[in-house]
Amino acid sequence: MEYLLRNREKQAGDFTLEQLAILQTSDVMNQLNSWPSVTNYKEITTLEDYVQVMKVDTPNQCCWGDSLETRLIANMASVNIAVYSDNVENNCSELNLREFIEVDASFPTIYLLYTNMCTHYKAMIPNEQKVPKMSLLHKEIVDQLVFELKGLKFDDLKKLYNNVSQSLIERNGMVADFNVLLTALMCCNTNSLFLGSKEQSQGALFYIGPYICKNAVQIIDSFDVLLEAQEYARKYPSSAED
């Protein structure tokens, strides 16, 4: 909690840490109201009030942490934290990414399990092949997209789907066939096509011809390369007998 007071202005996405604390005050107040033994608390209106309440560690009188406290741990420990929850609504054991706090892409990631039933932030060791990660940027984009789509009427959604679907079909014709390994080895653009007929070969020839005969580079644009080549030749002269 002292870290929170010292870093209240630190950005955490679109909000500061202090703003996140104020946003959580209603949940904290609900927790306090649920404890019959807690009767002498006051309304939380400032960050100092929030910290004072969250410092209490007496059983049946304390409040559990949530997203803000998880973010504080990530910042203090220099780790990223992925929180997963089970899909209770669909009555299955599939885990969904509830929150991904990315402090720095180079930091290690720890995984926690959160369920509404009985498990709150329990450490787990996931199967890396089955547990996906979502960067903070991607999550913000997805959340914004969902927000925008919720404001559309059903007919508007149908029009949007039809337009996007048709555009994707047409866009596929603009994607060149390529091989990942070949592109990596040659370090250039590649287009792997099967030229099994005269028409296919002619089409490739008519494309390659103009492509390799583009206008020559202006001499003024080559001065840097020529100068570097000249300096290299002077520094490492030829040692051949002839």
Accessible surface in RSA format (square Angstrom, percent):
REM  Atomic radii and reference values for relative SASA: ProtOr
REM  Chains: A
REM  Algorithm: Lee & Richards
REM  Probe-radius: 1.40
REM  Slices: 20
REM RES _ NUM      All-atoms   Total-Side   Main-Chain    Non-polar    All polar
REM                ABS   REL    ABS   REL    ABS   REL    ABS   REL    ABS   REL
RES MET A   1    55.57  28.8  25.04  16.6  30.54  72.7  25.04  21.3  30.54  40.5
RES GLU A   2    88.16  50.6  87.04  65.8   1.13   2.7  51.31  99.3  36.85  30.1
RES TYR A   3    34.99  16.3  33.00  18.8   1.98   5.2  24.33  18.3  10.66  13.1
RES LEU A   4     0.02   0.0   0.00   0.0   0.02   0.0   0.00   0.0   0.02   0.1
RES LEU A   5    47.76  26.6  37.48  26.8  10.29  25.9  37.73  26.5  10.03  27.0
RES ARG A   6   170.13  71.4 132.48  67.5  37.65  89.6  73.89 101.0  96.24  58.3
RES ASN A   7    42.89  29.6  37.41  36.2   5.48  13.2   5.51  13.3  37.38  36.1
RES ARG A   8    64.37  27.0  64.17  32.7   0.20   0.5  23.82  32.6  40.55  24.6
RES GLU A   9   122.01  70.0 108.94  82.4  13.06  31.1  60.51 117.0  61.49  50.2
RES LYS A  10    91.31  44.5  79.65  48.9  11.66  27.8  36.78  33.1  54.53  58.1
RES GLN A  11   112.33  62.8  91.30  66.7  21.03  50.1  57.93 123.3  54.41  41.3
RES ALA A  12     9.22   8.5   0.93   1.4   8.29  18.9   3.42   4.8   5.80  15.4
RES GLY A  13    36.25  44.7   0.00   N/A  36.25  44.7  15.54  42.6  20.71  46.4
RES ASP A  14   119.79  83.9  89.51  89.1  30.29  71.6  24.14  56.8  95.65  95.4
RES PHE A  15    88.62  44.3  88.33  54.7   0.29   0.7  88.62  53.7   0.00   0.0
RES THR A  16    18.07  12.9  18.07  18.3   0.00   0.0  15.15  20.3   2.93   4.4
RES LEU A  17     0.30   0.2   0.30   0.2   0.00   0.0   0.30   0.2   0.00   0.0
RES GLU A  18    43.36  24.9  43.36  32.8   0.00   0.0   8.36  16.2  34.99  28.6
RES GLN A  19    87.64  49.0  85.11  62.2   2.52   6.0  27.37  58.3  60.27  45.7
RES LEU A  20    35.71  19.9  35.26  25.2   0.46   1.1  35.26  24.8   0.46   1.2
RES ALA A  21     0.00   0.0   0.00   0.0   0.00   0.0   0.00   0.0   0.00   0.0
RES ILE A  22    69.73  39.7  65.51  48.8   4.22  10.2  65.51  47.2   4.22  11.4
RES LEU A  23   108.01  60.2  86.27  61.7  21.74  54.6  89.61  62.9  18.39  49.5
RES GLN A  24    24.03  13.4  23.65  17.3   0.38   0.9  16.91  36.0   7.11   5.4
RES THR A  25    19.17  13.6  19.17  19.4   0.00   0.0   2.28   3.1  16.88  25.5
RES SER A  26    68.08  57.5  61.34  81.9   6.74  15.5  49.28 104.9  18.80  26.3
RES ASP A  27    73.71  51.6  71.51  71.2   2.21   5.2  18.93  44.6  54.78  54.6
RES VAL A  28     3.12   2.1   3.12   2.8   0.00   0.0   3.12   2.7   0.00   0.0
RES MET A  29    21.92  11.4  21.92  14.5   0.00   0.0  21.92  18.6   0.00   0.0
RES ASN A  30    94.19  65.0  86.32  83.4   7.87  19.0  25.21  60.7  68.98  66.7
RES GLN A  31    17.26   9.6  14.43  10.5   2.82   6.7  10.80  23.0   6.46   4.9
RES LEU A  32     5.76   3.2   5.75   4.1   0.01   0.0   5.75   4.0   0.01   0.0
RES ASN A  33    94.37  65.1  63.54  61.4  30.83  74.2  27.81  66.9  66.56  64.3
RES SER A  34    72.28  61.1  44.11  58.9  28.16  64.9  48.28 102.8  23.99  33.6
RES TRP A  35    62.25  25.0  60.00  29.0   2.25   5.3  60.00  32.0   2.25   3.6
RES PRO A  36   122.19  89.1  95.03  86.6  27.16  98.7 108.14  89.3  14.05  87.3
RES SER A  37    66.88  56.5  36.34  48.5  30.54  70.3  46.78  99.6  20.10  28.2
RES VAL A  38    19.51  12.8  11.14  10.1   8.37  20.2  12.78  11.1   6.73  18.3
RES THR A  39   114.65  81.5  83.56  84.7  31.09  74.1  60.95  81.9  53.70  81.2
RES ASN A  40   143.25  98.8 108.67 105.0  34.58  83.3  42.90 103.3 100.35  97.0
RES TYR A  41    72.45  33.8  44.10  25.1  28.34  73.8  34.64  26.0  37.81  46.6
RES LYS A  42   144.43  70.5 134.74  82.7   9.69  23.1  94.04  84.6  50.39  53.7
RES GLU A  43   117.05  67.2 110.07  83.3   6.98  16.6  51.96 100.5  65.09  53.1
RES ILE A  44    15.77   9.0   0.47   0.3  15.30  36.9   0.47   0.3  15.30  41.5
RES THR A  45   100.04  71.1  72.94  73.9  27.10  64.6  63.93  85.9  36.11  54.6
RES THR A  46    61.37  43.7  57.21  58.0   4.17   9.9  58.22  78.2   3.15   4.8
RES LEU A  47     0.94   0.5   0.01   0.0   0.94   2.4   0.01   0.0   0.94   2.5
RES GLU A  48    86.72  49.8  80.71  61.1   6.01  14.3  57.71 111.6  29.01  23.7
RES ASP A  49    19.92  14.0  18.03  17.9   1.89   4.5   3.23   7.6  16.68  16.6
RES TYR A  50     0.00   0.0   0.00   0.0   0.00   0.0   0.00   0.0   0.00   0.0
RES VAL A  51     4.32   2.8   4.32   3.9   0.00   0.0   4.32   3.7   0.00   0.0
RES GLN A  52   122.19  68.3 121.47  88.8   0.72   1.7  40.84  86.9  81.35  61.7
RES VAL A  53    24.43  16.1  21.28  19.3   3.16   7.6  23.84  20.7   0.59   1.6
RES MET A  54    23.67  12.3   6.05   4.0  17.62  42.0   6.13   5.2  17.54  23.2
RES LYS A  55    99.91  48.7  75.38  46.3  24.53  58.4  48.83  43.9  51.08  54.4
RES VAL A  56    61.18  40.3  49.89  45.2  11.29  27.2  57.02  49.5   4.16  11.3
RES ASP A  57   123.23  86.3 104.97 104.5  18.26  43.2  36.00  84.7  87.23  87.0
RES THR A  58    61.88  44.0  59.03  59.8   2.85   6.8  35.05  47.1  26.83  40.6
RES PRO A  59   105.11  76.6  92.99  84.8  12.12  44.1  98.44  81.3   6.67  41.5
RES ASN A  60    92.40  63.7  87.65  84.7   4.75  11.4  13.05  31.4  79.35  76.7
RES GLN A  61    70.25  39.3  65.84  48.1   4.40  10.5   2.52   5.4  67.73  51.4
RES CYS A  62    38.83  29.4  36.97  41.2   1.86   4.4   2.47   6.3  36.36  39.2
RES CYS A  63    10.89   8.2   0.23   0.3  10.65  25.0   0.00   0.0  10.89  11.7
RES TRP A  64   131.01  52.6 118.78  57.5  12.23  28.7 115.58  61.6  15.43  25.0
RES GLY A  65    24.18  29.8   0.00   N/A  24.18  29.8   9.65  26.5  14.53  32.6
RES ASP A  66    39.39  27.6  38.99  38.8   0.40   0.9   9.32  21.9  30.07  30.0
RES SER A  67    39.09  33.0  39.03  52.1   0.06   0.1  26.17  55.7  12.92  18.1
RES LEU A  68     1.36   0.8   0.29   0.2   1.07   2.7   0.86   0.6   0.49   1.3
RES GLU A  69    22.99  13.2  22.28  16.9   0.71   1.7  22.53  43.6   0.46   0.4
RES THR A  70     7.20   5.1   5.95   6.0   1.26   3.0   2.09   2.8   5.11   7.7
RES ARG A  71    30.20  12.7  30.20  15.4   0.00   0.0   0.48   0.7  29.72  18.0
RES LEU A  72     8.56   4.8   8.56   6.1   0.00   0.0   8.56   6.0   0.00   0.0
RES ILE A  73    98.34  56.0  96.84  72.1   1.50   3.6  98.17  70.7   0.17   0.5
RES ALA A  74     0.00   0.0   0.00   0.0   0.00   0.0   0.00   0.0   0.00   0.0
RES ASN A  75    27.11  18.7  10.12   9.8  16.99  40.9   2.26   5.5  24.85  24.0
RES MET A  76   120.39  62.3  85.63  56.7  34.76  82.8  79.44  67.5  40.94  54.2
RES ALA A  77    57.66  53.0  32.76  50.6  24.90  56.6  42.46  59.8  15.19  40.2
RES SER A  78    53.26  45.0  49.35  65.9   3.91   9.0  19.88  42.3  33.39  46.8
RES VAL A  79    18.54  12.2  18.54  16.8   0.00   0.0  18.54  16.1   0.00   0.0
RES ASN A  80     3.89   2.7   3.89   3.8   0.00   0.0   0.00   0.0   3.89   3.8
RES ILE A  81     1.43   0.8   1.43   1.1   0.00   0.0   1.43   1.0   0.00   0.0
RES ALA A  82     0.00   0.0   0.00   0.0   0.00   0.0   0.00   0.0   0.00   0.0
RES VAL A  83     0.00   0.0   0.00   0.0   0.00   0.0   0.00   0.0   0.00   0.0
RES TYR A  84     1.10   0.5   1.10   0.6   0.00   0.0   1.10   0.8   0.00   0.0
RES SER A  85    24.87  21.0  24.87  33.2   0.00   0.0   9.85  21.0  15.02  21.0
RES ASP A  86    45.09  31.6  35.95  35.8   9.14  21.6  10.03  23.6  35.07  35.0
RES ASN A  87    24.69  17.0  21.81  21.1   2.88   6.9   2.89   7.0  21.79  21.1
RES VAL A  88    72.05  47.4  56.02  50.7  16.03  38.6  60.89  52.9  11.17  30.3
RES GLU A  89   169.04  97.1 132.79 100.5  36.26  86.3  54.85 106.1 114.19  93.2
RES ASN A  90   104.15  71.8  79.87  77.2  24.28  58.5  20.84  50.2  83.30  80.5
RES ASN A  91   141.19  97.4 117.61 113.7  23.58  56.8  28.75  69.2 112.43 108.7
RES CYS A  92    56.93  43.1  37.21  41.5  19.72  46.4  40.98 103.8  15.95  17.2
RES SER A  93   106.01  89.6  82.77 110.5  23.24  53.5  52.12 111.0  53.89  75.5
RES GLU A  94   105.61  60.6  95.16  72.0  10.45  24.9  39.12  75.7  66.49  54.3
RES LEU A  95    64.20  35.8  46.47  33.2  17.73  44.6  46.47  32.6  17.73  47.7
RES ASN A  96    60.84  42.0  57.02  55.1   3.81   9.2  25.41  61.2  35.43  34.2
RES LEU A  97    42.28  23.5  12.48   8.9  29.80  74.9  12.48   8.8  29.80  80.2
RES ARG A  98    88.69  37.2  66.24  33.8  22.45  53.5  25.72  35.1  62.97  38.2
RES GLU A  99    25.47  14.6  25.39  19.2   0.08   0.2  14.56  28.2  10.91   8.9
RES PHE A 100     8.35   4.2   6.87   4.3   1.48   3.9   6.87   4.2   1.48   4.2
RES ILE A 101     0.16   0.1   0.12   0.1   0.04   0.1   0.16   0.1   0.00   0.0
RES GLU A 102    54.03  31.0  40.06  30.3  13.97  33.3   4.06   7.8  49.97  40.8
RES VAL A 103    56.62  37.3  24.19  21.9  32.43  78.1  29.84  25.9  26.78  72.6
RES ASP A 104    60.66  42.5  54.03  53.8   6.63  15.7   9.55  22.5  51.10  51.0
RES ALA A 105    88.91  81.7  57.98  89.5  30.92  70.3  59.71  84.1  29.19  77.3
RES SER A 106    94.59  79.9  57.30  76.5  37.30  85.9  54.11 115.2  40.48  56.7
RES PHE A 107    62.57  31.3  55.14  34.2   7.43  19.3  55.30  33.5   7.26  20.8
RES PRO A 108    90.24  65.8  77.73  70.9  12.52  45.5  90.04  74.3   0.21   1.3
RES THR A 109    31.03  22.1   8.60   8.7  22.44  53.5   2.92   3.9  28.12  42.5
RES ILE A 110    72.03  41.0  68.69  51.2   3.34   8.0  72.03  51.9   0.00   0.0
RES TYR A 111    18.38   8.6  14.30   8.1   4.07  10.6  12.26   9.2   6.12   7.5
RES LEU A 112    25.84  14.4  25.84  18.5   0.00   0.0  25.84  18.1   0.00   0.0
RES LEU A 113    39.42  22.0  39.42  28.2   0.00   0.0  39.42  27.7   0.00   0.0
RES TYR A 114    24.29  11.3  24.29  13.8   0.00   0.0   3.24   2.4  21.05  25.9
RES THR A 115    10.82   7.7  10.13  10.3   0.69   1.6   9.72  13.1   1.10   1.7
RES ASN A 116   122.36  84.4  95.63  92.4  26.73  64.4  25.34  61.0  97.01  93.8
RES MET A 117   145.20  75.2 114.27  75.6  30.93  73.6  96.05  81.7  49.14  65.1
RES CYS A 118   112.26  84.9  76.91  85.8  35.35  83.1  41.11 104.2  71.15  76.7
RES THR A 119    27.24  19.4  23.57  23.9   3.68   8.8   6.94   9.3  20.30  30.7
RES HIS A 120    82.17  44.9  59.25  41.2  22.92  58.6  40.75  42.0  41.42  48.2
RES TYR A 121    50.80  23.7  32.29  18.4  18.51  48.2  32.29  24.3  18.51  22.8
RES LYS A 122   132.43  64.6 127.40  78.2   5.03  12.0  75.31  67.8  57.12  60.8
RES ALA A 123    80.66  74.2  61.19  94.4  19.47  44.3  61.37  86.4  19.29  51.1
RES MET A 124    40.31  20.9  24.39  16.1  15.92  37.9  24.55  20.9  15.75  20.9
RES ILE A 125   174.89  99.5 144.51 107.7  30.38  73.2 145.26 104.6  29.64  80.4
RES PRO A 126    23.43  17.1   5.77   5.3  17.66  64.2  13.29  11.0  10.14  63.0
RES ASN A 127    76.32  52.6  61.67  59.6  14.65  35.3  28.49  68.6  47.83  46.2
RES GLU A 128   112.19  64.4  92.28  69.8  19.91  47.4  59.75 115.6  52.45  42.8
RES GLN A 129   174.26  97.4 134.27  98.1  39.98  95.2  48.00 102.2 126.25  95.8
RES LYS A 130   162.85  79.4 135.62  83.2  27.23  64.8  85.97  77.4  76.88  81.9
RES VAL A 131    18.70  12.3  11.73  10.6   6.97  16.8  12.78  11.1   5.92  16.1
RES PRO A 132    87.54  63.8  76.57  69.8  10.97  39.9  87.19  72.0   0.35   2.2
RES LYS A 133   116.60  56.9  85.59  52.5  31.01  73.8  44.01  39.6  72.59  77.3
RES MET A 134    62.10  32.2  60.84  40.3   1.27   3.0  57.59  49.0   4.51   6.0
RES SER A 135    31.05  26.2  26.23  35.0   4.83  11.1  24.83  52.9   6.22   8.7
RES LEU A 136    45.80  25.5  45.71  32.7   0.09   0.2  45.80  32.2   0.00   0.0
RES LEU A 137   113.77  63.4 109.55  78.4   4.23  10.6 111.53  78.3   2.24   6.0
RES HIS A 138   106.24  58.1 105.26  73.2   0.98   2.5  62.71  64.6  43.53  50.7
RES LYS A 139    58.18  28.4  58.18  35.7   0.00   0.0  25.42  22.9  32.76  34.9
RES GLU A 140    67.97  39.0  61.26  46.3   6.71  16.0  31.41  60.8  36.56  29.8
RES ILE A 141    98.37  56.0  94.12  70.1   4.25  10.2  97.41  70.1   0.96   2.6
RES VAL A 142    68.37  45.0  68.37  61.9   0.00   0.0  68.37  59.4   0.00   0.0
RES ASP A 143    70.30  49.2  63.09  62.8   7.21  17.1  28.58  67.3  41.72  41.6
RES GLN A 144    97.11  54.3  94.06  68.7   3.04   7.2  43.87  93.4  53.24  40.4
RES LEU A 145   100.25  55.8  97.08  69.5   3.16   8.0  99.96  70.2   0.28   0.8
RES VAL A 146    66.81  44.0  66.38  60.1   0.43   1.0  66.76  58.0   0.04   0.1
RES PHE A 147   142.31  71.2 135.16  83.7   7.15  18.6 137.04  83.1   5.27  15.1
RES GLU A 148    94.75  54.4  87.78  66.4   6.97  16.6  33.70  65.2  61.05  49.8
RES LEU A 149    60.80  33.9  58.08  41.5   2.73   6.9  58.26  40.9   2.54   6.8
RES LYS A 150   166.06  81.0 131.18  80.5  34.88  83.1  84.81  76.3  81.25  86.5
RES GLY A 151    67.32  83.0   0.00   N/A  67.32  83.0  37.02 101.6  30.29  67.8
RES LEU A 152    70.00  39.0  55.03  39.4  14.96  37.6  56.29  39.5  13.70  36.9
RES LYS A 153   160.26  78.2 152.72  93.7   7.54  17.9 102.63  92.4  57.62  61.4
RES PHE A 154   146.76  73.4 137.74  85.3   9.02  23.5 139.10  84.3   7.66  21.9
RES ASP A 155    93.48  65.5  90.82  90.4   2.66   6.3  24.54  57.7  68.94  68.8
RES ASP A 156    58.08  40.7  54.13  53.9   3.95   9.3  11.34  26.7  46.74  46.6
RES LEU A 157    65.79  36.6  62.12  44.4   3.68   9.2  62.40  43.8   3.39   9.1
RES LYS A 158   107.12  52.3 103.25  63.4   3.87   9.2  53.94  48.6  53.18  56.6
RES LYS A 159   132.24  64.5 130.85  80.3   1.39   3.3  78.91  71.0  53.33  56.8
RES LEU A 160    75.42  42.0  72.53  51.9   2.89   7.3  74.90  52.6   0.52   1.4
RES TYR A 161   153.24  71.5 147.73  84.1   5.51  14.3 108.27  81.4  44.97  55.4
RES ASN A 162    86.85  59.9  80.47  77.8   6.38  15.4  25.53  61.4  61.33  59.3
RES ASN A 163    96.20  66.3  91.75  88.7   4.44  10.7  24.65  59.3  71.55  69.2
RES VAL A 164    70.81  46.6  68.37  61.9   2.44   5.9  70.81  61.5   0.00   0.0
RES SER A 165    34.90  29.5  31.11  41.5   3.80   8.8  27.29  58.1   7.61  10.7
RES GLN A 166    95.96  53.7  94.68  69.2   1.28   3.1  38.55  82.0  57.41  43.5
RES SER A 167    52.22  44.1  50.15  66.9   2.07   4.8  22.09  47.0  30.13  42.2
RES LEU A 168   107.65  60.0 107.34  76.8   0.31   0.8 107.35  75.4   0.30   0.8
RES ILE A 169   115.16  65.5 107.51  80.1   7.65  18.4 107.70  77.6   7.46  20.2
RES GLU A 170   111.78  64.2  95.89  72.5  15.89  37.8  43.52  84.2  68.26  55.7
RES ARG A 171   151.64  63.7 150.64  76.8   1.01   2.4  29.59  40.4 122.05  74.0
RES ASN A 172   104.85  72.3  92.68  89.6  12.17  29.3  25.54  61.5  79.31  76.7
RES GLY A 173    73.57  90.7   0.00   N/A  73.57  90.7  39.37 108.0  34.20  76.6
RES MET A 174   157.55  81.6 118.35  78.3  39.20  93.3 110.16  93.7  47.39  62.8
RES VAL A 175    98.20  64.6  79.16  71.7  19.05  45.9  83.25  72.3  14.96  40.6
RES ALA A 176    50.60  46.5  34.64  53.5  15.96  36.3  43.23  60.9   7.37  19.5
RES ASP A 177    83.88  58.8  78.20  77.8   5.68  13.4  20.10  47.3  63.78  63.6
RES PHE A 178   122.12  61.1  94.54  58.6  27.58  71.8  94.85  57.5  27.28  78.1
RES ASN A 179    71.59  49.4  68.42  66.1   3.18   7.6  12.29  29.6  59.30  57.3
RES VAL A 180   114.32  75.2 108.66  98.4   5.67  13.7 110.05  95.6   4.27  11.6
RES LEU A 181   121.12  67.5 116.66  83.5   4.47  11.2 119.19  83.7   1.93   5.2
RES LEU A 182    70.69  39.4  69.32  49.6   1.36   3.4  70.42  49.5   0.26   0.7
RES THR A 183    44.60  31.7  43.42  44.0   1.18   2.8  42.89  57.6   1.71   2.6
RES ALA A 184    67.63  62.2  43.33  66.9  24.30  55.3  54.72  77.1  12.91  34.2
RES LEU A 185   130.80  72.8 101.64  72.7  29.16  73.3 104.56  73.4  26.24  70.6
RES MET A 186   110.97  57.5  85.67  56.7  25.30  60.2  84.44  71.8  26.53  35.2
RES CYS A 187   112.58  85.2  75.88  84.6  36.71  86.3  40.08 101.6  72.50  78.2
RES CYS A 188    63.09  47.7  48.14  53.7  14.94  35.1  43.90 111.2  19.18  20.7
RES ASN A 189   145.99 100.7 123.24 119.1  22.75  54.8  34.71  83.5 111.29 107.6
RES THR A 190    24.21  17.2   5.95   6.0  18.25  43.5  13.82  18.6  10.38  15.7
RES ASN A 191    82.34  56.8  54.88  53.0  27.46  66.1  23.84  57.4  58.51  56.5
RES SER A 192    49.73  42.0  31.67  42.3  18.06  41.6  40.11  85.4   9.63  13.5
RES LEU A 193    98.63  54.9  69.58  49.8  29.05  73.0  73.38  51.5  25.24  67.9
RES PHE A 194   173.18  86.6 156.22  96.8  16.96  44.1 161.15  97.7  12.03  34.4
RES LEU A 195    86.16  48.0  59.03  42.2  27.13  68.2  59.03  41.5  27.13  73.0
RES GLY A 196    49.37  60.9   0.00   N/A  49.37  60.9  14.99  41.1  34.38  77.0
RES SER A 197    49.03  41.4  37.73  50.3  11.31  26.0  43.05  91.7   5.98   8.4
RES LYS A 198   142.65  69.6 129.28  79.3  13.37  31.8  77.87  70.1  64.78  69.0
RES GLU A 199   119.19  68.4 109.46  82.8   9.73  23.2  63.70 123.2  55.49  45.3
RES GLN A 200    86.30  48.3  75.69  55.3  10.61  25.3  33.22  70.7  53.08  40.3
RES SER A 201    47.46  40.1  43.57  58.1   3.90   9.0  29.10  62.0  18.36  25.7
RES GLN A 202    77.50  43.3  76.56  56.0   0.94   2.2  18.04  38.4  59.45  45.1
RES GLY A 203    42.14  52.0   0.00   N/A  42.14  52.0  34.06  93.5   8.09  18.1
RES ALA A 204    22.51  20.7  12.88  19.9   9.63  21.9  20.71  29.2   1.80   4.8
RES LEU A 205   117.72  65.6 113.78  81.4   3.94   9.9 115.58  81.2   2.14   5.8
RES PHE A 206   143.61  71.8 132.28  81.9  11.33  29.5 135.71  82.3   7.90  22.6
RES TYR A 207   143.86  67.2 135.32  77.0   8.53  22.2 110.35  82.9  33.50  41.3
RES ILE A 208    84.95  48.3  84.75  63.1   0.20   0.5  84.95  61.2   0.00   0.0
RES GLY A 209    25.47  31.4   0.00   N/A  25.47  31.4  25.35  69.6   0.12   0.3
RES PRO A 210    92.56  67.5  76.74  70.0  15.82  57.5  85.31  70.4   7.24  45.0
RES TYR A 211   114.66  53.5 105.90  60.3   8.76  22.8  67.82  51.0  46.85  57.7
RES ILE A 212   125.84  71.6  90.22  67.2  35.62  85.9  97.38  70.1  28.46  77.2
RES CYS A 213    97.87  74.0  68.37  76.3  29.51  69.3  29.98  76.0  67.89  73.2
RES LYS A 214   137.83  67.2 112.70  69.1  25.14  59.8  80.28  72.3  57.56  61.3
RES ASN A 215   149.45 103.1 123.60 119.4  25.86  62.3  34.86  83.9 114.59 110.8
RES ALA A 216    90.12  82.9  64.25  99.1  25.87  58.8  73.71 103.8  16.41  43.5
RES VAL A 217   110.22  72.5  84.49  76.5  25.73  62.0  90.65  78.8  19.57  53.1
RES GLN A 218   121.52  68.0 117.11  85.6   4.41  10.5  35.31  75.2  86.21  65.4
RES ILE A 219   111.77  63.6 106.35  79.2   5.42  13.1 107.71  77.6   4.06  11.0
RES ILE A 220   120.69  68.7 109.78  81.8  10.91  26.3 109.78  79.1  10.91  29.6
RES ASP A 221    97.35  68.2  67.77  67.5  29.58  69.9  21.77  51.2  75.58  75.4
RES SER A 222    27.87  23.5  26.49  35.4   1.38   3.2  14.31  30.5  13.56  19.0
RES PHE A 223   110.51  55.3 108.07  66.9   2.45   6.4 108.64  65.9   1.88   5.4
RES ASP A 224   117.94  82.6 110.55 110.0   7.38  17.5  33.69  79.3  84.25  84.0
RES VAL A 225   104.20  68.6 102.64  92.9   1.56   3.7 103.49  89.9   0.71   1.9
RES LEU A 226    93.81  52.2  88.73  63.5   5.08  12.8  89.32  62.7   4.49  12.1
RES LEU A 227    97.48  54.3  94.11  67.3   3.37   8.5  96.99  68.1   0.49   1.3
RES GLU A 228   123.02  70.6 121.21  91.7   1.81   4.3  40.67  78.7  82.35  67.2
RES ALA A 229    57.73  53.1  45.42  70.1  12.31  28.0  53.04  74.7   4.69  12.4
RES GLN A 230    88.83  49.7  81.81  59.8   7.03  16.7  27.59  58.7  61.24  46.4
RES GLU A 231    96.27  55.3  90.73  68.6   5.54  13.2  33.35  64.5  62.93  51.4
RES TYR A 232   143.54  67.0 139.02  79.1   4.52  11.8  99.14  74.5  44.40  54.7
RES ALA A 233    58.91  54.2  49.42  76.3   9.50  21.6  53.75  75.7   5.16  13.7
RES ARG A 234   175.49  73.7 149.10  76.0  26.39  62.8  63.15  86.3 112.33  68.1
RES LYS A 235   148.53  72.5 121.26  74.4  27.27  64.9  79.68  71.7  68.84  73.3
RES TYR A 236   123.33  57.6 105.95  60.3  17.38  45.2  79.37  59.6  43.96  54.2
RES PRO A 237    97.83  71.3  79.07  72.1  18.75  68.2  82.35  68.0  15.48  96.2
RES SER A 238   102.66  86.7  60.87  81.2  41.79  96.3  55.52 118.2  47.14  66.0
RES SER A 239   115.78  97.8  79.83 106.5  35.95  82.8  51.53 109.7  64.25  90.0
RES ALA A 240    70.04  64.4  39.09  60.3  30.96  70.4  50.16  70.6  19.89  52.7
RES GLU A 241   190.48 109.4 145.35 110.0  45.13 107.5  67.89 131.3 122.58 100.1
RES ASP A 242   168.91 118.3  99.59  99.1  69.32 163.9  69.90 164.5  99.01  98.7
END  Absolute sums over single chains surface
CHAIN  1 A    18817.2      15669.5       3147.7      11196.1       7621.1
END  Absolute sums over all chains
TOTAL         18817.2      15669.5       3147.7      11196.1       7621.1
